[in-house]
Amino acid sequence: MMDDRAVGAGHLVAVLGVGVPLVALGTLDVGTAGSLLTSLPVPAGFPVDQFLAHWWVFPASILFSMIALSSGVSGALFFSPFFILVVGLSPAQAIGAGLMTEVFGMGNGLLNYVRQRVVDYATAKWLLLGAVPSVVVGALAAHYVPTTLLTLAFGVGLLGLGAFLVYYEPPEECVPGEEEGEYLERKRENTDRGETVIQSADGETFRYDVCWRPPGVMLATVGGFVTGLISAGLPEITTTQLIVRCRLPPRVAIATSVFVLAIAALAGAIVHALAATPVWYVVAWSIPGVLIGGTIGTRIGKYLPSDLMERALGVVFVGVGLIVLGSELLV
């Protein structure tokens, strides 16, 4: 017999089919929408009133997804602090909702990279060996770490990721191998690990030496744990290390990082969903929002200066991190 969570997921489409186009667009008042929703076979316990009261999460999700995909940063950097500071969720709830939203939001980008055939699957499988177990551990830890410590960790994480966006060059402008270091350079030259050849769908050929795996697995493990704990960090760490250490072309590095994040984030979202009841009345608005915003963002992104946007967003995330820390330390 199916439990309430499975039934809730099954009826999510029915709920969205009524709530999103009618309430968010203003063609149906909340009271009438509530009556209409309660007439549907909504599972017992579904908070219809809370769902309708949070309609504004939908347009906010469209905006966040547009900005994230057009600038190339992780959407979870927006959603988790938004869910904590504005929606009022607990850190564990916000992180779980952020991961669930991110899984759906990155679908368009992942499918696009797979179709372009620019994912380095051989490298990705090694990164996943570190990322998937650690994101599961991080997701579990988020439900057992005291709320105060989790909030502080989240604030510090935002500061670090914001500083990362300000300090590092955009992936498209990084020079492959520029920060490999003398030791890793000798390691690369003295070990014959072969060559990787990627033939994209548009006819472009990428050739590069196979990267030394252990440091990459270690960094993916760290990034996975941070992502499970605060819902962001893995793509930033993975993309940068693939370019500056492994000498992958930026196009291949970004595609491979998105592939790794998709699987790792899905694992983390499942753990959060099993460890606690998902906040359906929030993700029921955020998921369709990112699907719409992502479609728009991928189209307008090529017209925006990504380097300036990433640095501006980095400053914003540092500010949000300070607000999160201040709200916990000064109260």
N, C-alpha and C positions, 0 to 999 in steps of 0.2 A: 504494500500500500504506500502511495506517495505521501511524503510529509509536506508540511506547509511551505517549506522553502521551494521544493520542486514544483508544487502547484502554483506558488507565487510567480516563479519564473515562467511557467507555462501561460499564465494569464497576463504577463507583462505587456505583450503585444496588444491585447484587447484594451488594457488600461491606457496605453500610449495612443492607440488609435482614436480614442475619444478625447483625451486630455490635451495632447500637444496641439493639434490643429485648431481646436475650438477655444480653449481657455487662453493659450499663449497669444493667439492672434486677436483675441478680444471679441469674437463673434458669439460667445456664450458666457453668461455670467457664472461665477463660481458656484452659487447656490443651485442653479439649474444643472450645471455639470456634475455637482455632487449627487443630485437625484438620479441623473443618468448613469453615473458610475455604480451607484449602489444597486441599480437594476441589473447590472451585469453579474456573471458568476464569479465575482471577486472572492478569493479565499478568505475564510474567517480570520479576523485579526489584521487585515490589511488596513493601514491608517489612511482612509480616503480623504478625510479632512486635512491631514498633514500634507498629503500628496498635492492637493489642490492649493493649499496655502504656500507651497514652494514652487509655484509655476515660474517664478523669476529665475530659477536655476537654469531653465531652458535657454533663454536668450544669453545669459552669462556664459553658458557652456559653448554656445556658438561662437561668441567673441573670443573666449580663451583658446578654443581649438584653432580658430583662424590665425590668431597671433602666433601660437606655438608652431603650427605647420608652415606658416609663411616665413618664420624666422629660424626654424630648424632646432628649436629647443624642446625639451621634454614637456609635454602637457601636464604631467603630474606636478611640475613646479608651480603651476597655477592652482590646480584643483585642491590639493591638500590644504594649503593655507586658507583658501577660500572656504572650504568646508569647515575649517576650525574657527576662523575669525568672523565669518559672515553668517554661515548656516548654523553654527553653534554645535557641531558634532564634537565628540571626544576625539583625541588624537588617533586612537586605534580605529574608530569608525571612519574618520576622515581619510586615513591612509588606505583602508580597505576600499572605500568608495572611490578614491583616486586611482587605485590600481585597476578596479573594474572598469572605470571610465576610460582609462588609458588603453586597455586591451581593445576596446571597440574603436577608440579614436584613431589608433595607428593602423587599422585594417587597410585603409586605402593606400597608405604609403608602403606597407609591407607587400601588398599585392602588386603594386607598381614596380617595386624593385625585383620581385620574383619574375615578373613578366619581362623585365629588361635583362634578366639573366646576369646580374652583376653581384650576386651574393657569393662569397667565398665559403661554401659549405664545409670544406675541410677545416678551415680555421674556426668556423662557428661551432662545430661540434666539440672542439676542445674548450672553447670559452664557456659553452653550456655545462661542461663537466664541473666547472667552478660556480657558475652563476645560479643554476637551478637549485642545488642543495642549499646554497647560502641564502637565496631569496626566501626559501621555505623556512629556514631557521629565523631569519629576520622577521618574517610575517608572524611566526609563532611568538617571537619575543615581544612584538608590538602589543600582544594581548596579555602579557604577563609582567612587562616592565611597568612600574608605578607611573601613573599619568604625569606627574610632575617631571620625572626623569625623561619620559618620552617626549614631552613638550620641549624640554631643554635640548634634547638630542635633535629634535626637529628644527628648532631655531638655529642651532649651531650648523646643522646640515644645510639650511638655506643660506647662511652666511658663506659657508665654504663653496657651495655651488654657484652662488652669485658672484663671488670673487673669481671663481674659475671662468665664468663667462666674460668677465671684464679683462682678465689677465691673458687668457689664451687667444691665439688667432682663430678665426672661424675655420672649420675643417677644410673648406675649399681653398684656403690660402696657406695651410700648413705645408712645410717642405718635408716630404717623406724622409725619415731617418735623422732629422736635424737634432734630436735630443737623445739619440741612441746611447751615447756615452762610449768611452774608450774600451771598457771591459766588454760591453755587449757587441761592440764593433769587432773585437778580436774573436769573440765567441761565434759571431756570424761568419767570419772569414774562415775560421779553423774547423768548422763543422759543415759537412756536406749534407744538407737537408733537402736538396732538390729545388725545383722551381715550380711556381704555380702559374698557370695560364688560364685567364678568364676571357671567354669570347662572348661579348654582349650581343643582345638581339639586334642592335643597330649597326653591328659590324666592327665595333671598336675592340681592340685586343689589349689586354693588360697582362704584363709579365713582371714577376717579382719573385725574389727568393722566399722560400718557406721560412716563416718566423720561428724563433726559438720559443717553444711553447710554455715552459714553466712560469716565466714572469707574467705572461698573458693570462694564464689560468689563475694565478694568484690575484692579479688586479681584478679579474672578472668575479672572483670570489668576494673580494672586498666590495665591489660595486653592487653585486647581487644582495649582499647582506644589508647594505645601506638602502637599497631600493625596497627590500622587504620591510625595513624598519620605518622609513620615511617616504616611501613611494617614488623616489627619484635618486639619480646618481649613476646608475649603470650605463646609460647611453653616453653620458659625458665622459666617463672614465674609459669606456671601451673604444669609442671613436678616436679619442686622442691617442691612446696607446697604440692602436693599430696603425695610425699614420706616422707619429713621431718615432716610434720604436720599431715597428714591423715593416715600415716603408711601403705600406699598401697605398695605392692611389686613393685619393679622397672619396671618389664615387663608390669604389668597392668597399672602403672602410665604413662609410655611412650605411650602405645597404646591409652589410654584414652585422653592424651594430644594431640596426633596426630588427633584423631577423632574430638575433640573440635576445633583445629586449622583449619581443613579442612572446616568445616561449617562456622566458623567465617571469614576465609580468603575469602571464596566464597562470603559472604555477602559484605565484604569490596571491593572486586574486582568489584562486580556489581555496587556498589555506585560510585567507581572511573570511571567506564565505562560510567555511566549515567551522571555524573557530567562534564565530558569532553570527547572529542573524544580520544579513546585509540590510543596509538602510535603503530599502526599496523606494521609499517616497522621495528620495533624493536622486538615486541613480536612474530612476524611471524618467527623470527630466534630463539628467546630464548625458546619458548615453545617446539619445536621438540628437541632442544638441551638438555633440562632437562629430557625429556622422555628417551633419549638415555643414558645420563649421570647417571640418577637415576638407570636404569637397571644395569649398570656396577658398580655403587657405592654400591648397596646393596649386591653385590657378593664379592667385595674386602674388604668391611668393617670389616668382621670378622677376617681378617688377620692383621689389623692395630691396634696399641695401642691407643685406643680412648681417654684415659686420657691425654696422651702427645699431641695428635692432638688438643684436645679442648683447652688446655692451650696455645699452640702455636698460634692457631687461635684467641684466646682471645687477645694475644699481638698484632696480626695483626689488629684486629678491633679497639683496642685502638689507634694504629698508624693512621689508616684511619680516625677515629673520630677526631684526632688532626689535620689531613690534612684538613678535611672538615671545622673545626672551623677556622683554620688558613687562609684558602682561603676566608672566609667570613669576618673575623675580621681584617686581615692585608692588605686587598686590599683597 
